Amino acid sequence: MINTTVANRSRPFSRGVMHTPISAQIAPLQPTDPHIIWGRRSDRLDRRFQARANTVEYLISRWTAPDWCGVDVSGGAGRWLTTLAPHFRHFTHLDLSPEALHVARNDHPELLHVEYAIVDLLKPTEQGSPPGRTWDAVFCFDTLLYRGEFVENVLRNMRAFISPRGVAIIDMPMQFRASISRRVKGQRYPGPERKFSPYAALAMAREAGYTCLETAFHYSELSAPSHRALIKRGLTGWIPWPSTWMYLVLRVADQP
């Protein structure tokens, strides 16, 4: 559930005033640590992040509209805020960690149309607070990578955030690339707890009740301009197996 109580969260993988709570089958284990902040603004200086951001902005341009409202349901300390929020008339930044939200708010005073609130993605929203609150564009990045049933639960629970006309844009770490990195780096590899093949990611989205509208892939070796060129030509999906991240644009399956 989304509330205004202050408590914190972090990730094992590098991945203001609080506003009105918004609600979100309790999982037996919460794999995230609510006491460490993750995803700071400084992360955007990394060239790999800049390439990822280009991919996301392209998908936003394809599937959303400026008069929509958006939400990042797992925003941390604001790594993605300046990539996402400027594209929408109103934006909500959610996270399990109040301290991360505090950092995000203080680091982005220029984003006056952004509100901040706490959410626990393992507690499914029913109608939200106020009742029926949804968003047109729902984002979830650097999050669908934890052990157990976390990914399945979050994907199902996210449906309650999406408006009838809306979409979700998510990312999932790729299995083949992660397995190579683990072989090369051994115990030094701090990779995601769960990784997916493109087929498995699509199957998981279908089982959670979504239709996939588009996919795109991020390759660690390629620059941001290279990604832009590939994305605009629809070429990132031609060779998905060496990719680091898979991006999926989803719509709730029972929506038109």
N, C-alpha and C positions, 0 to 999 in steps of 0.2 A: 504494500500500500504506500501511497505517497503521503507523507506527513511533514510537519514542520519541526519535528524533534531533531536535535543535533546529535549525530553519531557518524563515523568515518568508514572508508573502504579502500582497499588497494587490490592490486593484481599481482600474481606471480609472474605474469607475462606482460612485457611492454607492448603493453597494449596501448548578498544581500540580506536582504530580508527574505526569509522563506515565505512562499506564498501558500495559498490554500491547498490542503492535501488533496491528492487524487488517489483513489484506491487502486491495487494491481494483484490448488491443492498444495499446501505448504510442502516443500521438498524436505526430505529427511536431513539434508546437509546443505548449508550455505557455503559454497566453496570460496567465496570472496572474503577478504579480511576487512572489516569495517574500520580499521584503525590506521591505514596508510593511504596517502593521497597518490593518485596515479594520473598520468596524461596531462602534463602541464603545457602551457603555451609555448615554452621553449622547444618542445618536440617538433614544432613546425619547421624548424631550421634544417632538419634532416632531409636530405634529398629524396630518400625513399618515401618519406611522408608526403613531400610535395608532389611526387608522382601519384601517390594514392589519392591525394586531394584533387588532382586533376581528373582522375577517373570518376570520383564522386560528383564533382561539379558538372561533368558531362552528363551523368545520369540524372542529376537534378534538372538540367536544362531540357532533357528529353521527356521527363515524366511528371514534372510538377509545374506550378504556376506561381507568379509573384504574389498573387492575392491569397494564397494558401497560408495556413498556419502549420508550423513544423515543430517537432519535438525530437530531441536526442534522449532516449530512455536510459542511456548508460554513459553519460557525458564526462564523468570524472572531473578533473580540474580544468577542463576546457580545451583540450587538444584540438577538438574539431569545431569549436564554436565559430571562429571567423570564416571557416569554410562553409558552414551550414546556414547560420542565422541571417546573413545579409540577403539571402535569396527569398525570404519570407516576410510577410507583413507583421507577423508575430511569431515568436519562437520561445519554446520552453526547454530548459536544460535540467534534466533529472539525473539523480545518482543516489546510490545507497549511502554515500558518505557526506555528512554535513560539512566536514572540514574541506573536502574537495570542492563542494559547492561554494564555500566561502572564498576559496582561492579563485575559482572561476569567475565569480562575481567581481572580486577586487581587481582581477587582471583584465577585465573587459568593461570598464566604465563607459566606453563609447557605445556599447550595444544597449541602448535604452529600451528597445522593444523586447528584451529577453527577460523572462522570469525564471526563478530557480526554486526547485522543490525536491524533496526526498521521495524515492520510490524503492520498493523491494520487488524486483521482477519475479520472485518466486511466490508471491502472494497475488493471485490473479485479480485483476480489476473486474468488478462486476458492472457497475454503471459509472464509476468514477465519482468525484466530488468537485464541482457540482454534478448531479446525476446526468449521465449521458455524455460527459465531456470526451471528445475525441479530437484527433489531429489529422490533417490531410497528408502530411509527409512524416513518416515515423522512421527514425534512424537508430541503428544499433551496430556500433563498430567496436572492434577489439574486445569483444565480450563473449561471443559464441564459441568458446574454446575450452570450457571447463569440464572436469570429470563428472561421472555419474549421469544423471538425467537432467542436468542443468540446461543444456542446450535445447532439448526437447521441450522442457517446461517453459523456458523463456519464449521460444517461438510460438507456442500455443497461447501464452498469456499476452503476448504483444498484440494479438488480434483485437483485443478490447480497446486498444488505443487508436485504431485506424478508422477514420470516417468512411461513410459509404462510397465516397468518390476517391478515397485516398489510396496511397501505396506505402509499402515499407521498403527501405533500402538497407541491406545488411551486408556484412562481410563474414567470411568463414576461412580459416587457415587451410591450406592445401596439404594433403598427405604426402605426396611424392617428394615435394621440395623439402618438407620438414624431415622426412626420413633420411634424405641425403645429408642435410645439415647435421643431424644427430650422428650419422656415421663419421662425418669428417671431424666434428668438434667433440664428440663423446660427451662426457659429463659436463663439459663447459657449455653445452647447448641449453639455454634456458627457454626452450620452445613451449608452445601451447600443449596443454594436457590432452586435448583431443584435436585430431586433424581429419580432413575429409577429402575424398575424391570428388570431382565434379558430379559424378553420378550419385554418390551418397548425399551430397549437399542438396541436390534437386529432389531426391527421394524424401529426405527429411522435411523439406519445405512442403511437399505435397501432403505428407502424413500429418503435418501440423495444420493443414487446411488452407494452403495458399496455391495460387497459380503464379508461375514465374513468367514475367513479362520480358525480361532481358537479363543477360549476364555479361560480366566483364571481368578481366583478370589483370592482376598486378604482378610484374616481374621485377625482382629486386635489382637486376643489373641494368635495367633500362632507365633512361632519364625521363624527367617530366615531359619535355617536348616530344620524345619518342612515344610515350604513352598517349599523349594527345593525338598524335598522328594515327596511331593504330586504332584508338577508340573511335575516332571520327569515320574511319573506314570499316568499322566493325570487324577488325582483324584480331583482337586480343583473344578471342575464343578459338582460334584455329589451332593453337598448340597450347592447350590448357595445362598439360602435365608439369612443365617446369615453373609454373606460376607460384607465387607466395600467398596471394589472397585471391579469393573468388568473391565478386560482388553480385548480388542478386536483387533485382527489383521485383517485389511481390505484391500481389493483390489478394485479398481474402476471397477464397474460391466461390463463395455464394454471392459475391457482388457482381454486378453487370460489367 
